[in-house]
Amino acid sequence: MGSEVLSLRVDGELLERMRQHAAKRGMSVQDYVVRTLIREDFDERFQSSVDETKKLGVRWPAT
């Protein structure tokens, strides 16, 4: 998978908070932002799967 460039303009206060969060995890701001976006995408896809499963009437865990 190749990579692309995405440029963002963010508020200085927000950038500082991102730097702090990234530093706590020993990450760069870039890595922190990418991992946050990946996590958000996963959460969204997972919730969509749960919603579709509910539409089918499947109960989990099966009882």
Phi, psi and omega in degrees: 000128180278175178239155178236170180254133175233123180253133181234147173250120181233154177299144181301322179294318178296317179299318179297319177296320177296321177299318180295315179298317180296317181298321179300331182259004180067036184238163170280162177299320180301311180297320179299314181296315180298314180296324177296316179295320178297316179298316179298318179297317178298313181302318181294315179293322179295314179298322177298319178295318178298315180298317179295322179296319178298322179298330179281351180081018179277132178255136179229131357286153181295133181241000000 
